[in-house]
Amino acid sequence: MTAPVRPTASERITLAFVRSGAAVLLGGFGERRVERGGVVMLGAHTLCGWEPDPAVEVVTVALDRDFVLDQLYWQHRPWLGGREEAHDILDAVYVRPARVLTLDAATAALVFPPLEELAGLGAGEPAPSRFYRAQALLFTVLDLVRPFVGAASFAPRGRGRRSRVAGPPPGHLASLRTEARGAAALLRQDPAEPWTLDGLARRVHLSPSQLGRVFADAFGCGPMAYLATVRTERMAHLLRTTDDPVAVTARLAGWSDPDHARRVFRRSLGVTPTRYRAGARR
């Protein structure tokens, strides 16, 4: 890749592995230079563009969200009460739209051979006889990357503040409070409800301060910030898949004030809803 790639978005979770060269990532998460051994993790609906510096070679893996949820469920089944609780783990990892991992040289040397074979299998027509080989290669890649996920952080270029985003540490899943999981489920199920912290706390039988603490411990943010993320993701999906006016998509996503929705959307993804729709449809 030698020419800039305009910011685009996908409904899938994307892992982009930098095989050689370097580039500057552009998106609502800021700017970040990535080089060989860098792995860009993008949540669904996240706009991301690339400016090669001066050239970059990237191998991309796009994962369906339902597939990722299934894998998380089986990975953490001893600690989960049901498949729906895998959402909690995924949301803890993707509470921010983008993360950048940096593999060490030894891991980078190990990850690219199976990754390139996997890319080769995906280039042609689907071959059922190669299905299990593709699964084995994917899980090999994920197994190599997984140790770097918990320690990842994203620091936009030119800004002093670091936004640390980490998944649940080992042994933490068992201690995720039922109330936090229940509150997150309520917000996902009905984001259009005019939620308040007090009202949500009553639903899960905690005080507002207690709910704030256990929710932040589980997901790395407060309930209202989590709700804004859920609404932003829903609005992004509607902008990508319908021709409804922005104000209508905002209302369907759960916001009563379209201007407030536009501000939150821009703060979350770095672009206005109108520019997001235009970029996502290129």
One Martini backbone bead per residue (centre of mass of N, CA, C, O) as a GRO file, in nm:
protein
  282
    1MET     BB    1   0.093   0.039   0.027
    2THR     BB    2   0.099   0.396  -0.100
    3ALA     BB    3  -0.186   0.494  -0.070
    4PRO     BB    4  -0.426   0.648   0.061
    5VAL     BB    5  -0.687   0.566   0.301
    6ARG     BB    6  -0.987   0.614   0.362
    7PRO     BB    7  -1.214   0.634   0.591
    8THR     BB    8  -1.354   0.336   0.721
    9ALA     BB    9  -1.616   0.088   0.781
   10SER     BB   10  -1.723  -0.190   0.991
   11GLU     BB   11  -1.920  -0.459   1.129
   12ARG     BB   12  -1.651  -0.568   1.204
   13ILE     BB   13  -1.388  -0.713   1.353
   14THR     BB   14  -1.052  -0.578   1.334
   15LEU     BB   15  -0.733  -0.711   1.219
   16ALA     BB   16  -0.420  -0.536   1.171
   17PHE     BB   17  -0.118  -0.641   1.018
   18VAL     BB   18   0.212  -0.534   1.017
   19ARG     BB   19   0.456  -0.651   0.798
   20SER     BB   20   0.546  -0.369   0.662
   21GLY     BB   21   0.648  -0.078   0.739
   22ALA     BB   22   0.446   0.230   0.747
   23ALA     BB   23   0.188   0.423   0.937
   24VAL     BB   24  -0.096   0.639   0.962
   25LEU     BB   25  -0.357   0.665   1.168
   26LEU     BB   26  -0.709   0.750   1.107
   27GLY     BB   27  -0.944   0.892   1.349
   28GLY     BB   28  -1.143   0.930   1.629
   29PHE     BB   29  -0.875   0.830   1.804
   30GLY     BB   30  -0.675   0.970   1.613
   31GLU     BB   31  -0.318   0.932   1.598
   32ARG     BB   32  -0.097   0.662   1.460
   33ARG     BB   33   0.199   0.504   1.450
   34VAL     BB   34   0.284   0.218   1.249
   35GLU     BB   35   0.460  -0.092   1.251
   36ARG     BB   36   0.619  -0.354   1.253
   37GLY     BB   37   0.412  -0.552   1.472
   38GLY     BB   38   0.154  -0.417   1.441
   39VAL     BB   39  -0.183  -0.409   1.597
   40VAL     BB   40  -0.507  -0.344   1.480
   41MET     BB   41  -0.796  -0.277   1.680
   42LEU     BB   42  -1.136  -0.289   1.560
   43GLY     BB   43  -1.431  -0.195   1.605
   44ALA     BB   44  -1.730  -0.171   1.527
   45HIS     BB   45  -1.785   0.119   1.332
   46THR     BB   46  -1.482   0.207   1.276
   47LEU     BB   47  -1.302   0.461   1.172
   48CYS     BB   48  -1.030   0.402   0.923
   49GLY     BB   49  -0.717   0.525   0.820
   50TRP     BB   50  -0.437   0.542   0.573
   51GLU     BB   51  -0.083   0.658   0.587
   52PRO     BB   52   0.172   0.601   0.424
   53ASP     BB   53   0.544   0.562   0.543
   54PRO     BB   54   0.547   0.527   0.237
   55ALA     BB   55   0.491   0.218   0.313
   56VAL     BB   56   0.253  -0.066   0.341
   57GLU     BB   57   0.193  -0.394   0.490
   58VAL     BB   58  -0.127  -0.563   0.519
   59VAL     BB   59  -0.300  -0.792   0.736
   60THR     BB   60  -0.644  -0.891   0.733
   61VAL     BB   61  -0.891  -0.954   0.995
   62ALA     BB   62  -1.237  -1.047   0.983
   63LEU     BB   63  -1.482  -1.049   1.252
   64ASP     BB   64  -1.753  -1.171   1.360
   65ARG     BB   65  -1.923  -1.096   1.639
   66ASP     BB   66  -2.061  -1.373   1.690
   67PHE     BB   67  -1.802  -1.535   1.677
   68VAL     BB   68  -1.661  -1.398   1.915
   69LEU     BB   69  -1.874  -1.465   2.126
   70ASP     BB   70  -1.847  -1.770   2.108
   71GLN     BB   71  -1.548  -1.786   2.193
   72LEU     BB   72  -1.581  -1.646   2.469
   73TYR     BB   73  -1.773  -1.846   2.589
   74TRP     BB   74  -1.588  -2.102   2.576
   75GLN     BB   75  -1.344  -1.978   2.724
   76HIS     BB   76  -1.551  -1.871   2.989
   77ARG     BB   77  -1.769  -2.077   3.091
   78PRO     BB   78  -1.707  -2.128   3.403
   79TRP     BB   79  -1.803  -1.801   3.459
   80LEU     BB   80  -2.073  -1.835   3.303
   81GLY     BB   81  -2.428  -1.831   3.287
   82GLY     BB   82  -2.422  -1.732   2.976
   83ARG     BB   83  -2.391  -1.633   2.654
   84GLU     BB   84  -2.467  -1.327   2.700
   85GLU     BB   85  -2.206  -1.267   2.887
   86ALA     BB   86  -1.997  -1.223   2.654
   87HIS     BB   87  -2.056  -0.923   2.615
   88ASP     BB   88  -1.896  -0.819   2.859
   89ILE     BB   89  -1.615  -0.887   2.753
   90LEU     BB   90  -1.624  -0.737   2.484
   91ASP     BB   91  -1.688  -0.456   2.611
   92ALA     BB   92  -1.425  -0.439   2.779
   93VAL     BB   93  -1.236  -0.436   2.525
   94TYR     BB   94  -1.450  -0.228   2.343
   95VAL     BB   95  -1.479   0.063   2.494
   96ARG     BB   96  -1.298   0.128   2.256
   97PRO     BB   97  -1.251   0.153   1.908
   98ALA     BB   98  -0.924   0.152   1.954
   99ARG     BB   99  -0.624  -0.052   1.914
  100VAL     BB  100  -0.266  -0.092   1.994
  101LEU     BB  101  -0.032  -0.330   1.921
  102THR     BB  102   0.298  -0.466   2.027
  103LEU     BB  103   0.504  -0.680   1.900
  104ASP     BB  104   0.745  -0.877   1.929
  105ALA     BB  105   0.981  -1.017   1.735
  106ALA     BB  106   0.915  -1.316   1.796
  107THR     BB  107   0.607  -1.301   1.745
  108ALA     BB  108   0.612  -1.185   1.459
  109ALA     BB  109   0.760  -1.432   1.335
  110LEU     BB  110   0.517  -1.633   1.411
  111VAL     BB  111   0.248  -1.490   1.289
  112PHE     BB  112   0.285  -1.464   0.968
  113PRO     BB  113   0.267  -1.747   0.845
  114PRO     BB  114  -0.033  -1.816   0.927
  115LEU     BB  115  -0.153  -1.552   0.818
  116GLU     BB  116  -0.079  -1.593   0.517
  117GLU     BB  117  -0.227  -1.860   0.482
  118LEU     BB  118  -0.503  -1.753   0.557
  119ALA     BB  119  -0.520  -1.541   0.330
  120GLY     BB  120  -0.502  -1.751   0.101
  121LEU     BB  121  -0.768  -1.904   0.172
  122GLY     BB  122  -0.949  -1.627   0.143
  123ALA     BB  123  -0.907  -1.554  -0.172
  124GLY     BB  124  -1.096  -1.768  -0.257
  125GLU     BB  125  -1.294  -2.007  -0.269
  126PRO     BB  126  -1.474  -2.181  -0.075
  127ALA     BB  127  -1.332  -2.461   0.128
  128PRO     BB  128  -1.441  -2.713   0.318
  129SER     BB  129  -1.165  -2.878   0.337
  130ARG     BB  130  -1.028  -2.596   0.484
  131PHE     BB  131  -1.169  -2.517   0.746
  132TYR     BB  132  -0.985  -2.635   0.978
  133ARG     BB  133  -0.731  -2.492   0.888
  134ALA     BB  134  -0.835  -2.205   0.926
  135GLN     BB  135  -0.897  -2.232   1.227
  136ALA     BB  136  -0.613  -2.305   1.320
  137LEU     BB  137  -0.477  -2.045   1.222
  138LEU     BB  138  -0.645  -1.842   1.378
  139PHE     BB  139  -0.583  -1.958   1.666
  140THR     BB  140  -0.282  -1.913   1.647
  141VAL     BB  141  -0.289  -1.607   1.621
  142LEU     BB  142  -0.458  -1.545   1.878
  143ASP     BB  143  -0.262  -1.680   2.078
  144LEU     BB  144  -0.024  -1.480   2.019
  145VAL     BB  145  -0.186  -1.207   2.087
  146ARG     BB  146  -0.329  -1.223   2.367
  147PRO     BB  147  -0.094  -1.124   2.571
  148PHE     BB  148  -0.126  -0.812   2.453
  149VAL     BB  149  -0.415  -0.711   2.530
  150GLY     BB  150  -0.407  -0.642   2.845
  151ALA     BB  151  -0.156  -0.413   2.782
  152ALA     BB  152  -0.310  -0.218   2.617
  153SER     BB  153  -0.275   0.103   2.450
  154PHE     BB  154  -0.385   0.447   2.363
  155ALA     BB  155  -0.186   0.711   2.203
  156PRO     BB  156  -0.233   0.990   2.074
  157ARG     BB  157  -0.090   1.194   1.871
  158GLY     BB  158  -0.012   1.487   2.059
  159ARG     BB  159  -0.093   1.352   2.336
  160GLY     BB  160  -0.069   1.308   2.686
  161ARG     BB  161  -0.308   1.124   2.711
  162ARG     BB  162  -0.386   0.807   2.834
  163SER     BB  163  -0.586   0.531   2.711
  164ARG     BB  164  -0.684   0.267   2.898
  165VAL     BB  165  -0.739  -0.070   2.760
  166ALA     BB  166  -0.878  -0.351   2.929
  167GLY     BB  167  -0.924  -0.652   3.000
  168PRO     BB  168  -0.988  -0.894   3.193
  169PRO     BB  169  -0.822  -1.023   3.428
  170PRO     BB  170  -0.706  -1.276   3.572
  171GLY     BB  171  -0.981  -1.389   3.770
  172HIS     BB  172  -1.216  -1.164   3.717
  173LEU     BB  173  -1.476  -1.295   3.603
  174ALA     BB  174  -1.590  -1.419   3.872
  175SER     BB  175  -1.627  -1.104   3.997
  176LEU     BB  176  -1.851  -1.020   3.832
  177ARG     BB  177  -2.117  -0.853   3.889
  178THR     BB  178  -2.443  -0.909   3.847
  179GLU     BB  179  -2.528  -0.609   3.837
  180ALA     BB  180  -2.348  -0.525   3.600
  181ARG     BB  181  -2.460  -0.722   3.392
  182GLY     BB  182  -2.754  -0.630   3.419
  183ALA     BB  183  -2.715  -0.335   3.336
  184ALA     BB  184  -2.595  -0.387   3.056
  185ALA     BB  185  -2.839  -0.545   2.947
  186LEU     BB  186  -3.046  -0.317   2.972
  187LEU     BB  187  -2.902  -0.116   2.781
  188ARG     BB  188  -2.902  -0.303   2.529
  189GLN     BB  189  -3.213  -0.368   2.513
  190ASP     BB  190  -3.289  -0.034   2.599
  191PRO     BB  191  -3.158   0.256   2.484
  192ALA     BB  192  -3.432   0.439   2.464
  193GLU     BB  193  -3.431   0.470   2.743
  194PRO     BB  194  -3.445   0.719   3.004
  195TRP     BB  195  -3.175   0.697   3.152
  196THR     BB  196  -3.055   0.670   3.487
  197LEU     BB  197  -2.865   0.605   3.749
  198ASP     BB  198  -3.092   0.570   3.953
  199GLY     BB  199  -3.278   0.384   3.784
  200LEU     BB  200  -3.071   0.160   3.733
  201ALA     BB  201  -3.006   0.096   4.029
  202ARG     BB  202  -3.290   0.000   4.106
  203ARG     BB  203  -3.300  -0.246   3.906
  204VAL     BB  204  -3.024  -0.374   4.072
  205HIS     BB  205  -3.012  -0.305   4.382
  206LEU     BB  206  -2.854  -0.023   4.402
  207SER     BB  207  -2.663   0.224   4.444
  208PRO     BB  208  -2.525   0.457   4.252
  209SER     BB  209  -2.236   0.426   4.368
  210GLN     BB  210  -2.217   0.120   4.347
  211LEU     BB  211  -2.267   0.094   4.047
  212GLY     BB  212  -2.030   0.265   3.952
  213ARG     BB  213  -1.810   0.079   4.067
  214VAL     BB  214  -1.885  -0.205   3.944
  215PHE     BB  215  -1.895  -0.109   3.649
  216ALA     BB  216  -1.605   0.001   3.622
  217ASP     BB  217  -1.470  -0.270   3.697
  218ALA     BB  218  -1.593  -0.428   3.447
  219PHE     BB  219  -1.574  -0.179   3.194
  220GLY     BB  220  -1.412   0.110   3.247
  221CYS     BB  221  -1.698   0.250   3.295
  222GLY     BB  222  -1.979   0.406   3.304
  223PRO     BB  223  -2.310   0.364   3.237
  224MET     BB  224  -2.347   0.624   3.055
  225ALA     BB  225  -2.106   0.567   2.870
  226TYR     BB  226  -2.206   0.295   2.774
  227LEU     BB  227  -2.470   0.397   2.650
  228ALA     BB  228  -2.337   0.581   2.440
  229THR     BB  229  -2.202   0.345   2.291
  230VAL     BB  230  -2.456   0.191   2.212
  231ARG     BB  231  -2.589   0.425   2.054
  232THR     BB  232  -2.361   0.472   1.854
  233GLU     BB  233  -2.364   0.190   1.725
  234ARG     BB  234  -2.657   0.204   1.630
  235MET     BB  235  -2.632   0.458   1.458
  236ALA     BB  236  -2.413   0.352   1.269
  237HIS     BB  237  -2.580   0.122   1.153
  238LEU     BB  238  -2.807   0.302   1.034
  239LEU     BB  239  -2.621   0.472   0.849
  240ARG     BB  240  -2.528   0.216   0.678
  241THR     BB  241  -2.842   0.071   0.626
  242THR     BB  242  -2.981   0.355   0.582
  243ASP     BB  243  -3.181   0.663   0.472
  244ASP     BB  244  -3.214   0.800   0.719
  245PRO     BB  245  -3.215   1.055   0.892
  246VAL     BB  246  -3.024   1.158   1.144
  247ALA     BB  247  -3.254   1.217   1.346
  248VAL     BB  248  -3.378   0.933   1.326
  249THR     BB  249  -3.133   0.765   1.413
  250ALA     BB  250  -3.113   0.895   1.690
  251ARG     BB  251  -3.388   0.805   1.795
  252LEU     BB  252  -3.351   0.495   1.747
  253ALA     BB  253  -3.091   0.490   1.942
  254GLY     BB  254  -3.213   0.697   2.204
  255TRP     BB  255  -3.230   0.995   2.125
  256SER     BB  256  -3.403   1.308   2.174
  257ASP     BB  257  -3.141   1.478   2.082
  258PRO     BB  258  -2.982   1.535   1.789
  259ASP     BB  259  -2.753   1.728   1.875
  260HIS     BB  260  -2.640   1.551   2.097
  261ALA     BB  261  -2.587   1.306   1.918
  262ARG     BB  262  -2.377   1.442   1.737
  263ARG     BB  263  -2.172   1.504   1.958
  264VAL     BB  264  -2.126   1.216   2.061
  265PHE     BB  265  -2.048   1.090   1.793
  266ARG     BB  266  -1.801   1.270   1.739
  267ARG     BB  267  -1.650   1.205   2.004
  268SER     BB  268  -1.632   0.891   1.949
  269LEU     BB  269  -1.550   0.892   1.607
  270GLY     BB  270  -1.452   1.193   1.483
  271VAL     BB  271  -1.732   1.229   1.331
  272THR     BB  272  -1.989   1.294   1.163
  273PRO     BB  273  -2.266   1.140   1.057
  274THR     BB  274  -2.243   1.231   0.762
  275ARG     BB  275  -1.944   1.144   0.718
  276TYR     BB  276  -1.977   0.855   0.797
  277ARG     BB  277  -2.175   0.771   0.575
  278ALA     BB  278  -1.993   0.847   0.338
  279GLY     BB  279  -1.747   0.665   0.418
  280ALA     BB  280  -1.903   0.384   0.448
  281ARG     BB  281  -2.003   0.399   0.120
  282ARG     BB  282  -1.728   0.377  -0.055
   0.00000   0.00000   0.00000
